[in-house]
């Protein structure tokens, strides 16, 4: 399984903006758009390395 990057924030806007910035800066691909995290009243989103990107000496 590829490495998964998770963003948690208090608002949908903050979560989306942070995920967009990380995807742009690190060539990540969004895998889970911002959604409410069950039971925490926070927003969560996820991204993974882009296909073909070398991560720690391996190709994802």
Long-range contacts (C-beta under 8 A, 24 or more apart in sequence): 2-48, 2-49, 2-55, 2-60, 3-48, 3-49, 3-55, 3-60, 4-31, 4-46, 4-47, 4-48, 5-46, 5-47, 5-48, 6-44, 6-45, 6-46, 7-44, 7-45, 7-46, 7-47, 8-37, 8-40, 8-42, 8-43, 8-44, 9-34, 9-42, 9-43, 10-42, 10-43, 11-43, 12-43, 14-43, 15-43, 15-44, 15-45, 16-45, 19-45, 19-47, 22-47, 23-47, 27-53
